[in-house]
Structures are given as structure tokens and as C-alpha cells.
Amino acid sequence: MTTLKLAYSKIISPDNIEDLLADYKQKQEKIVFTNGCFDVLHYGHIDYLSKAADFGSKLIIGLNSDNSVKRLKGDSRPINNENARALLLASLFFVDAIIVFDEDTPEKLIKKVCPNVLVKGGDYKLENIVGAQYVIANKGNVEIIPFVEGFSSTNIINLLGSE
């Protein structure tokens, strides 16, 4: 399999994840789940995602669809479409699966995946993390990873717009 085909093979439809999840669970993999827009991939994302991956043996990313990003961030976003964002994330060696979701929150996807570990960034508090109570109720953990200061897609986009 070529490298590009390998990356594409990590992009899974929400309707087709049952087999993947069954395989992971049969092999007793520790599934880590996180989500986000990941519009303009930067150092902070790489730091965050690599640390998330360290909490288990399989990292699944829920990626907001283009429509979901527009609803969350406004009509000027996303900068990169969902296919480009998914491929960039799937190209990271420590990412095992990307699932694009169209809802405003990943709650439905979290319940489908039922991860061992749910990870969010440092701007969240446990009580505000969608799916946290579900994961905890199913004997999972929730981890909050501090942000790397000075890195955000919005800041990068604003810098580019001011030149």
C-alpha cells in the first residue's frame, strides 16, 4: 500500500466504524478519542495530538465537517475543507482513524466509539466537556492537555489577514 493510500485508509465514515471498533476492542486496544476543527494545522495541534495518543494505543479523531465548522466559527471558516483537514491528520503516524461528523458536538460519535480515554485541550473544564460524563460512566477517563501558548488557527488566520 502506498503511503498516501495508507493515510486515506485512516479516514472512516461514521457509518462504517463498527468493524474498526470491534477489531480494536477484540485486541484490547486502549482507545483514545479527541475532536476538533483542526482548520490550519500547527505546532500546538501536533503537540496536543501526540500527547493525546500517549494515553492509549489507538487515537481516533472526530473531525468537524465543513458545515459544522461554519456553524461554530462563522461563514469565513474553514480555511481548509474537511477532505484536506482529514488527510493532513491521517498523515500523522500517531493517528489511527479520522471520523468526520456533521453535528455541532461529537456527543453521538463519542457514544458510538465509547473510548477508554476522552481528551480535550486546556481551554476546557471537565464539567464543560461534551461526552465526559458518558465516558466516565463507562469506566473511562477524561484528560485535559494544556495548550502550547501562542498557537491557534484563529491567530494564524488573523496574522495572514493583516499583511
ABEGO torsion letter per residue (X at the ends): XBAAAAAAAABBBAAAAAAAAAAAAAAGBBBBBBBEAGABBBAAAAAAAAAAAAABABBBBBBBBAAAAAAAAEAAOBABBAAAAAAAAAABAABABBBBBABABAAAAAAAAGBABBBBBAABBAAABBGAAAAAAAGBBBBBBBBBBGBBAAAAAAAAAAX
